[in-house]
Amino acid sequence: MKRHLLSAADLTRDDAELVLSTAAELRSLADRPIKKLPALRGRTVVNLFFEDSTRTRISFEAAAKRLSADVINFSAKGSSLSKGESLKDTALTLEAMGADAVVVRHGASGAPHRLAHSGWVRSSVVNAGDGTHEHPTQALLDAFTMSRHLGQGKTGSLDGRRVAIVGDVLHSRVARSNALLLATLGAEVTLVAPPTLLPVGVDSWPVETSYDLDAVLPKADAVMMLRVQRERMHGGFFPTAREYSRRYGLDGRRMATLQDHTIVMHPGPMVRGMEISAEVADSDRSVIVEQVTNGVAVRMAVLYLLLGGAQPGGEE
Amino acid sequence: MCAQPAPEDTTGRVVLDARDIARALTRISHEILERNKGAGDLVLLGIPSRGVPLAERIAERIAAVEGYDVPTGSLDVTMYRDDLRLKPARALLHTEIPEEGIDGRTVVLVDDVLFSGRTIRAALDALNDLGRPRAVRLAVLVDRGHRELPIRADFVGKNLPTSLVERVKVTLAGIDDVDAVTIHGEAGAPVGEAR
């Protein structure tokens, strides 16, 4: 593994399989009376969140604490960040406090990369979502969830499995990270979205694209629904929410066309009635709650693999 | 835990062959039963990777004698090792605790080679997080001496006096090709139970 986790593209197939098999071992920890391992005793993990988040921040916090690391939470609201402090000055503060890893979420694409490569901090940097760019630990937990359901017994192998990622791909860091990672693991990814919500340059991604959800669903082994990110939209990407929902939403009628083993996923937060109906979200096919559980195990695996051993020779 | 997929080195001196190993395990199984006054309340936990098939073989022998299946599992100690920070992060091995748990039972830890004792120290810490056994015993196929901690084995297949530059290698059918314990001379790279 490299010293930072900034992009799903940084992970080779071996790296990704190592994370997933480590996560598989760590998942059993949740069933034990003492949910704690000593691997990161004395290490400090800083959660640096410039954007709102519940799931990801809590998940990283639980992961770090279960590995016995000290956790410092740092969110934009209620800190000097809201007074206009720059990323650089925040980073220097973290460095002075002796952080071993910085988990960063930022509204600007590339902020974690800047933090990792600017020389401001010596710690490992984990990207917990940057703008519309990437969210690699989400992709890892999605791949982990898929491999548990579709993996044919071997953790990490998704060879030949068909995954449909549906919705607001343009604004989705989850879609980009998933497309890259799932291709690395051998899955065939199809992005389904209206033309206005597919990013420029999508033809260079290792994926197929489609505008027709009904044609893609019967072939998929996993369907991942994305939230329409209204807060990032400045313009008309589709006429009305109702029309979007009718063409690209997953409801009971569409769910009936899926294969028996197909699972339905959502990275959260979901908007019921928009991209996914309540009937689907609460159905047996839905693994949305399990994704959250798996998120802790996967993030433990990432933190352990980045911080658990000897730090590779200081500078990169 | 000295037996690692090291560079192929077949020049080692064979100390125990398959039949010696089989006899040693049979004796250990009987000693465990004798000491424990039966198989009740026993739990066998192998330390990966080669402690696990050893634990399973001991369980088979106990089943043959007592007609009772002893709960058997594996206990990975990677995260409890004292040399965790000295090397890059290692892949975890499989931990599987039998459904019955370990509370109030007699746990027999099973490993291939007892050397510095550091692996067993880590295993005791790991057990501590899993429950409270009534007693913990240690069974090893080979005790090669050179302890660095106050730890001893209760059941030993063979005491093997070695020098520190030698390397003891255990191969077991199932993981490797054949059952054998060999000693390799100074050719081997770093000597160590600790991986």
Chai-1 contact restraints between the chains, C-beta under 6 A:
chainA,res_idxA,chainB,res_idxB,connection_type,confidence,min_distance_angstrom,max_distance_angstrom,comment,restraint_id
A,L18,B,A91,contact,1.0,0.0,6.0,A-B,restraint_1
A,T22,B,L92,contact,1.0,0.0,6.0,A-B,restraint_2
A,E25,B,L92,contact,1.0,0.0,6.0,A-B,restraint_3
A,I34,B,D129,contact,1.0,0.0,6.0,A-B,restraint_4
A,L37,B,M79,contact,1.0,0.0,6.0,A-B,restraint_5
A,A39,B,M79,contact,1.0,0.0,6.0,A-B,restraint_6
A,L305,B,A89,contact,1.0,0.0,6.0,A-B,restraint_7
A,G308,B,A89,contact,1.0,0.0,6.0,A-B,restraint_8
A,G309,B,K87,contact,1.0,0.0,6.0,A-B,restraint_9
A,G309,B,P88,contact,1.0,0.0,6.0,A-B,restraint_10
A,G309,B,A89,contact,1.0,0.0,6.0,A-B,restraint_11
A,A310,B,R85,contact,1.0,0.0,6.0,A-B,restraint_12
A,A310,B,L86,contact,1.0,0.0,6.0,A-B,restraint_13
A,A310,B,K87,contact,1.0,0.0,6.0,A-B,restraint_14
A,A310,B,P88,contact,1.0,0.0,6.0,A-B,restraint_15
